[in-house]
Amino acid sequence: MVSHAAGISDYYSIEKIAAPKGLDTQVGGLDFMPDGRLVACFHRGEVYTYEPESREWKLFADGLQEPLGIRAINDREVVVMQRPELTRIIDSDGDGEADQYQTISDGFGMTGNYHEFAFGPAKDSKGNFYVGLNLASNGASIRPEVRGEFRHYGLNREGFKSKNYKGPAGRMYAATPYRGWVLKVSPDGKMTPFAPGFRSPNGLGFDLQDRLFVTDNQGDWLGTSKLFHVQQGRFYGHPASLTWSDDWKKGLNPLKVNPKEFDGQRTRAAVLFPQGFMANSPTQPLPDSTGGKFGPFAGQLLVGEMNRSRIVRVMLDKVAGELQGACVPFYDNAGLTRGSHRFVFGKDGSLWVGQTHLSWVGGEGVQRIRWNGKTPMDVQSMKLIPGGFQITFTKRLAKFTHVPKQFHFTRYYYSYRQGYGSPQHGKESIKVAGSKRLGDEKTMMVYLDKMNPGFVYQLDLKGVEAEDGSAVVNPLICYTLNRLTNGDDKAPHLVGK
């Protein structure tokens, strides 16, 4: 069999959707109405509907402040998360244009800091909404007027007028409620603080099992970007938000607490996205809900990436009762614009992608990706087993597959610390100790010399081919090993300075 390389464009096609003239096409949110119209919100505050058949846009609403997420409730109603509130927008007379704007919830604080973005809403199976609030950044100060209670244990309100506010403020801070939190909002507007510990949670979504996932971006207290499985009452790592917890000791500055104490309280990310080569600014997680209309990865999560022309695929693995797993590039380049920010699947199984940049790296506009029915050679799943991994491919492996030569493993870890980001620590190559091919000819059991919790195990596939000669499209896979199959999760090496 003659080997041939293949790119993602051999299996998927992409098209650019023409936008209305004069519109700032940075996309804050995408969804589909039941009647098949796409609904999108944009950076300058507009909401448009789009009819895929006629390719016509129609203004639905405007006047919003930086909307960064939208959910269609029915053909006449959407819910939008804009900077100051979660808003219900209604077209009561059915003419295609909204005439009612209703506040669902605005029970959180604002200082006017440029970095206080508001993300969401994700929606669970019971109709509850979930939103994420960014922390403020010491890259700028606060406004003279703030909304909500002011509370900062390192600097008083007057201190923010000082030229030297940056150090006492902390790199990122939560001076009003509930910055750095994920909030739950019932359909009737009751707000519940759900989980603290976030820095910049620009991506909230539920998988097909109704589990909430949230992405967060590398920065202070985040060695690299992450995907969290978020559960009520847990703490997810960034301590600035803890000042708004009911059980936080009043007057205690989080910056003065030893990181080891926070490490013992935090829930580790299900998946780490290695900075610089996997994802630098992950966005919305979206499950493939198409039942196979979009290819062989039904049920898995897709995650956007702002800094490069990429969509990442996540393969989750439940180990000792907790989720962890692997990430792999899914769609790289091949016509995709940078800044993939928001996603939604159409009824035909095509993926609609909205891009933005918000003055950072990224792009803008809407694109549509379709699968052509051909199966790419790729890793289907990667699961932890005692002593190694079970790796399943989408096609039968070539007979001559030689695991020690073609499966290259490296491991490293990122430290949990107050500083910005983290280098890769403890990086080393890991030898393959043995392997076994299963009867389906797609699955390989690979055993390694060293298996310890707290590391990213990076797999680089070199020359691996399918039985039909096709090469692996995406040969880089990174597995986040938080715990072993026996439940061992001890990783004291993670805490750094």
KOLPA-500913 format. One record per residue (C-alpha): residue in three letters; x negated, y negated, z negated. Coordinates in steps of 0.1 Angstrom, whole numbers, padded with zeros to 4 digits, always signed. Example, Ala and Ser with C-alpha at 12.3 -4.5 7.8 and 13.67 -1.06 7.14 Angstrom:
residues 2
ALA-0123+0045-0078 SER-0137+0011-0071 
***
This chain:
residues 497
MET+0000+0000+0000 VAL-0014-0034+0010 SER-0013-0060-0018 HIS+0003-0093-0011 ALA+0006-0124-0033 ALA+0040-0140-0037 GLY+0051-0173-0052 ILE+0084-0182-0068 SER+0096-0198-0036 ASP+0097-0163-0020 TYR+0126-0156-0044 TYR+0143-0189-0052 SER+0151-0220-0031 ILE+0155-0256-0043 GLU+0172-0287-0030 LYS+0173-0323-0041 ILE+0208-0338-0047 ALA+0212-0372-0032 ALA+0222-0398-0059 PRO+0243-0430-0057 LYS+0223-0460-0045 GLY+0210-0483-0072 LEU+0214-0458-0100 ASP+0185-0452-0124 THR+0187-0414-0120 GLN+0169-0404-0152 VAL+0192-0376-0165 GLY+0203-0374-0201 GLY+0228-0346-0198 LEU+0245-0322-0174 ASP+0276-0300-0176 PHE+0304-0286-0154 MET+0340-0294-0158 PRO+0364-0264-0155 ASP+0375-0277-0120 GLY+0340-0273-0107 ARG+0328-0309-0109 LEU+0294-0316-0122 VAL+0293-0343-0149 ALA+0260-0361-0156 CYS+0250-0390-0180 PHE+0221-0413-0171 HIS+0195-0434-0188 ARG+0212-0468-0184 GLY+0245-0456-0198 GLU+0266-0443-0169 VAL+0285-0411-0167 TYR+0292-0398-0131 THR+0311-0368-0118 TYR+0298-0349-0087 GLU+0318-0327-0063 PRO+0295-0301-0049 GLU+0316-0294-0019 SER+0320-0329-0007 ARG+0287-0341-0022 GLU+0304-0372-0036 TRP+0297-0390-0068 LYS+0323-0409-0088 LEU+0317-0432-0118 PHE+0335-0417-0148 ALA+0323-0440-0176 ASP+0297-0466-0184 GLY+0284-0489-0211 LEU+0268-0462-0232 GLN+0235-0466-0250 GLU+0209-0441-0239 PRO+0230-0410-0237 LEU+0209-0379-0240 GLY+0234-0351-0238 ILE+0269-0343-0226 ARG+0295-0315-0229 ALA+0326-0312-0208 ILE+0357-0303-0229 ASN+0381-0302-0200 ASP+0387-0319-0166 ARG+0395-0352-0183 GLU+0374-0352-0215 VAL+0337-0352-0223 VAL+0316-0356-0254 VAL+0284-0375-0252 MET+0256-0381-0277 GLN+0243-0416-0273 ARG+0218-0434-0296 PRO+0243-0447-0322 GLU+0270-0420-0322 LEU+0287-0389-0309 THR+0314-0401-0286 ARG+0345-0386-0271 ILE+0354-0401-0236 ILE+0388-0395-0221 ASP+0404-0400-0187 SER+0440-0401-0200 ASP+0458-0408-0167 GLY+0439-0384-0145 ASP+0425-0409-0120 GLY+0389-0398-0125 GLU+0378-0428-0145 ALA+0377-0428-0183 ASP+0399-0452-0202 GLN+0394-0441-0239 TYR+0362-0441-0259 GLN+0364-0426-0294 THR+0338-0423-0321 ILE+0336-0387-0333 SER+0307-0394-0358 ASP+0282-0421-0365 GLY+0273-0411-0401 PHE+0236-0414-0397 GLY+0211-0442-0400 MET+0192-0464-0375 THR+0163-0488-0380 GLY+0161-0500-0344 ASN+0127-0482-0340 TYR+0122-0473-0303 HIS+0116-0436-0312 GLU+0149-0429-0329 PHE+0164-0409-0300 ALA+0195-0388-0306 PHE+0199-0355-0288 GLY+0227-0330-0282 PRO+0254-0320-0284 ALA+0251-0282-0284 LYS+0284-0265-0291 ASP+0290-0232-0309 SER+0318-0207-0303 LYS+0340-0223-0329 GLY+0339-0257-0313 ASN+0314-0274-0336 PHE+0288-0298-0322 TYR+0252-0299-0332 VAL+0229-0329-0327 GLY+0193-0337-0334 LEU+0179-0370-0346 ASN+0143-0381-0338 LEU+0120-0395-0365 ALA+0109-0431-0361 SER+0073-0437-0349 ASN+0047-0460-0364 GLY+0039-0470-0328 ALA+0064-0498-0336 SER+0081-0512-0367 ILE+0118-0515-0376 ARG+0144-0542-0369 PRO+0155-0568-0396 GLU+0189-0551-0397 VAL+0192-0513-0403 ARG+0223-0491-0404 GLY+0227-0469-0435 GLU+0207-0466-0467 PHE+0170-0475-0465 ARG+0146-0452-0482 HIS+0109-0448-0477 TYR+0087-0437-0506 GLY+0054-0450-0491 LEU+0065-0485-0480 ASN+0094-0508-0489 ARG+0114-0527-0463 GLU+0094-0558-0465 GLY+0062-0538-0461 PHE+0073-0529-0425 LYS+0067-0566-0416 SER+0031-0563-0425 LYS+0004-0558-0399 ASN-0009-0529-0419 TYR+0023-0509-0421 LYS+0012-0479-0399 GLY-0008-0460-0426 PRO+0017-0462-0454 ALA+0046-0455-0431 GLY+0031-0423-0418 ARG+0028-0413-0382 MET+0065-0404-0380 TYR+0090-0414-0407 ALA+0126-0411-0417 ALA+0136-0444-0434 THR+0174-0439-0429 PRO+0196-0408-0430 TYR+0193-0382-0414 ARG+0163-0388-0392 GLY+0144-0355-0385 TRP+0176-0334-0391 VAL+0199-0313-0370 LEU+0235-0322-0379 LYS+0266-0302-0376 VAL+0298-0321-0365 SER+0332-0305-0366 PRO+0357-0312-0338 ASP+0375-0337-0362 GLY+0343-0355-0369 LYS+0332-0341-0403 MET+0294-0343-0404 THR+0272-0318-0423 PRO+0234-0321-0427 PHE+0225-0287-0412 ALA+0187-0283-0413 PRO+0157-0307-0418 GLY+0121-0306-0406 PHE+0121-0318-0371 ARG+0099-0344-0354 SER+0114-0349-0319 PRO+0141-0322-0313 ASN+0147-0329-0276 GLY+0165-0297-0268 LEU+0194-0280-0286 GLY+0212-0249-0272 PHE+0230-0217-0281 ASP+0221-0183-0267 LEU+0247-0157-0257 GLN+0247-0144-0293 ASP+0258-0178-0306 ARG+0224-0185-0322 LEU+0211-0221-0322 PHE+0177-0229-0308 VAL+0159-0262-0309 THR+0127-0273-0293 ASP+0102-0297-0309 ASN+0072-0316-0295 GLN+0036-0314-0306 GLY+0025-0342-0329 ASP+0019-0347-0366 TRP+0027-0315-0385 LEU+0032-0297-0352 GLY+0000-0281-0339 THR+0017-0273-0306 SER+0052-0276-0292 LYS+0077-0251-0305 LEU+0110-0233-0301 PHE+0129-0227-0334 HIS+0158-0204-0342 VAL+0177-0228-0365 GLN+0198-0217-0394 GLN+0216-0238-0420 GLY+0196-0249-0450 ARG+0162-0239-0437 PHE+0132-0263-0434 TYR+0114-0264-0401 GLY+0081-0280-0409 HIS+0080-0318-0406 PRO+0084-0332-0442 ALA+0094-0368-0435 SER+0131-0357-0433 LEU+0130-0341-0467 THR+0136-0374-0484 TRP+0172-0371-0474 SER+0176-0336-0489 ASP+0198-0334-0520 ASP+0172-0315-0539 TRP+0142-0338-0530 LYS+0126-0354-0560 LYS+0135-0391-0558 GLY+0105-0413-0554 LEU+0081-0386-0542 ASN+0063-0395-0510 PRO+0061-0365-0487 LEU+0027-0377-0474 LYS+0013-0371-0509 VAL+0024-0334-0511 ASN-0001-0306-0505 PRO+0006-0290-0471 LYS+0004-0256-0487 GLU+0036-0263-0506 PHE+0054-0271-0474 ASP+0039-0241-0457 GLY+0056-0219-0483 GLN+0090-0234-0476 ARG+0090-0237-0438 THR+0104-0214-0412 ARG+0079-0207-0385 ALA+0088-0212-0349 ALA+0101-0182-0330 VAL+0079-0192-0300 LEU+0049-0215-0297 PHE+0042-0231-0264 PRO+0004-0235-0261 GLN-0004-0271-0255 GLY-0021-0280-0222 PHE-0012-0250-0202 MET+0022-0237-0211 ALA+0044-0267-0221 ASN+0035-0301-0236 SER+0070-0315-0240 PRO+0097-0287-0240 THR+0133-0297-0236 GLN+0167-0280-0234 PRO+0169-0242-0240 LEU+0196-0226-0218 PRO+0205-0189-0217 ASP+0209-0173-0183 SER+0247-0167-0185 THR+0251-0157-0149 GLY+0252-0119-0154 GLY+0226-0114-0127 LYS+0235-0140-0102 PHE+0203-0159-0109 GLY+0179-0129-0109 PRO+0167-0102-0132 PHE+0165-0122-0164 ALA+0201-0124-0175 GLY+0205-0133-0212 GLN+0170-0148-0215 LEU+0164-0184-0224 LEU+0150-0210-0199 VAL+0133-0241-0213 GLY+0124-0273-0196 GLU+0090-0290-0196 MET+0085-0327-0191 ASN+0048-0329-0183 ARG+0045-0306-0153 SER+0067-0292-0126 ARG+0077-0261-0146 ILE+0106-0243-0162 VAL+0095-0218-0189 ARG+0112-0184-0196 VAL+0115-0171-0232 MET+0117-0134-0241 LEU+0129-0130-0277 ASP+0121-0101-0299 LYS+0137-0094-0333 VAL+0111-0081-0357 ALA+0118-0073-0394 GLY+0150-0093-0393 GLU+0136-0125-0377 LEU+0132-0137-0342 GLN+0098-0142-0325 GLY+0088-0137-0289 ALA+0069-0146-0258 CYS+0070-0174-0232 VAL+0060-0172-0196 PRO+0062-0198-0168 PHE+0093-0191-0147 TYR+0095-0217-0120 ASP+0062-0235-0112 ASN+0059-0263-0086 ALA+0075-0251-0053 GLY+0095-0283-0049 LEU+0104-0288-0085 THR+0101-0323-0098 ARG+0083-0330-0131 GLY+0104-0339-0161 SER+0129-0311-0162 HIS+0151-0323-0190 ARG+0187-0309-0189 PHE+0202-0278-0173 VAL+0235-0261-0165 PHE+0245-0231-0145 GLY+0272-0234-0118 LYS+0299-0207-0113 ASP+0280-0194-0083 GLY+0249-0187-0105 SER+0228-0216-0092 LEU+0208-0236-0118 TRP+0213-0274-0118 VAL+0183-0293-0132 GLY+0182-0330-0143 GLN+0149-0348-0147 THR+0138-0378-0168 HIS+0106-0396-0180 LEU+0117-0423-0205 SER+0085-0442-0197 TRP+0063-0411-0203 VAL+0053-0384-0179 GLY+0082-0369-0159 GLY+0105-0376-0130 GLU+0141-0383-0123 GLY+0171-0370-0103 VAL+0191-0338-0099 GLN+0180-0306-0082 ARG+0197-0272-0076 ILE+0179-0238-0077 ARG+0193-0207-0060 TRP+0182-0171-0062 ASN+0179-0153-0028 GLY+0187-0118-0041 LYS+0151-0105-0040 THR+0135-0093-0072 PRO+0101-0109-0081 MET+0074-0087-0097 ASP+0072-0102-0132 VAL+0072-0092-0169 GLN+0108-0085-0179 SER+0102-0082-0216 MET+0074-0080-0242 LYS+0082-0065-0275 LEU+0061-0058-0306 ILE+0054-0021-0316 PRO+0032-0007-0343 GLY-0004-0015-0332 GLY+0005-0033-0300 PHE+0031-0043-0274 GLN+0057-0027-0252 ILE+0056-0045-0219 THR+0083-0039-0193 PHE+0081-0052-0157 THR+0109-0059-0132 LYS+0095-0033-0107 ARG+0078+0000-0109 LEU+0041-0003-0115 ALA+0015+0007-0089 LYS+0000+0042-0096 PHE-0035+0028-0099 THR-0027+0003-0127 HIS-0056+0003-0151 VAL-0047-0014-0184 PRO-0081-0020-0200 LYS-0093-0038-0168 GLN-0061-0056-0158 PHE-0045-0065-0192 HIS-0066-0092-0208 PHE-0057-0102-0243 THR-0069-0133-0262 ARG-0056-0145-0296 TYR-0058-0178-0315 TYR-0037-0199-0339 TYR-0027-0235-0345 SER-0030-0250-0379 TYR-0002-0265-0399 ARG-0014-0299-0411 GLN-0005-0336-0414 GLY-0027-0346-0385 TYR-0016-0349-0349 GLY-0016-0315-0331 SER-0042-0288-0336 PRO-0070-0272-0316 GLN-0069-0235-0310 HIS-0086-0219-0340 GLY-0101-0184-0343 LYS-0100-0178-0306 GLU-0113-0144-0296 SER-0108-0117-0270 ILE-0090-0086-0282 LYS-0098-0051-0268 VAL-0072-0027-0255 ALA-0075+0004-0276 GLY-0052+0025-0256 SER-0021+0026-0234 LYS+0008+0048-0223 ARG+0030+0045-0192 LEU+0067+0055-0198 GLY+0088+0075-0175 ASP+0106+0046-0159 GLU+0073+0036-0144 LYS+0081+0000-0153 THR+0070+0001-0190 MET+0036+0002-0205 MET+0028+0007-0242 VAL-0004-0012-0249 TYR-0023-0008-0282 LEU-0048-0033-0294 ASP-0078-0033-0317 LYS-0065-0062-0339 MET-0029-0070-0347 ASN-0024-0097-0374 PRO+0004-0121-0382 GLY+0000-0158-0376 PHE-0016-0156-0341 VAL-0006-0163-0305 TYR-0015-0133-0284 GLN-0021-0144-0249 LEU-0019-0119-0221 ASP-0035-0126-0187 LEU-0026-0100-0161 LYS-0054-0096-0135 GLY-0045-0079-0103 VAL-0014-0060-0116 GLU+0008-0049-0088 ALA+0042-0033-0082 GLU+0045+0000-0064 ASP+0056-0019-0033 GLY+0023-0039-0034 SER+0038-0072-0047 ALA+0016-0091-0072 VAL+0029-0105-0105 VAL+0043-0139-0098 ASN+0036-0153-0133 PRO+0006-0135-0149 LEU+0003-0157-0181 ILE+0023-0146-0211 CYS+0020-0159-0247 TYR+0035-0139-0276 THR+0040-0156-0310 LEU+0033-0130-0336 ASN+0047-0143-0369 ARG+0053-0109-0385 LEU+0044-0072-0379 THR+0069-0045-0376 ASN+0064-0036-0412 GLY+0075-0071-0422 ASP+0040-0084-0431 ASP+0040-0122-0424 LYS+0010-0133-0445 ALA-0010-0159-0426 PRO-0028-0182-0451 HIS-0052-0192-0424 LEU-0024-0214-0408 VAL-0027-0243-0433 GLY-0053-0269-0422 LYS-0065-0304-0429 
***
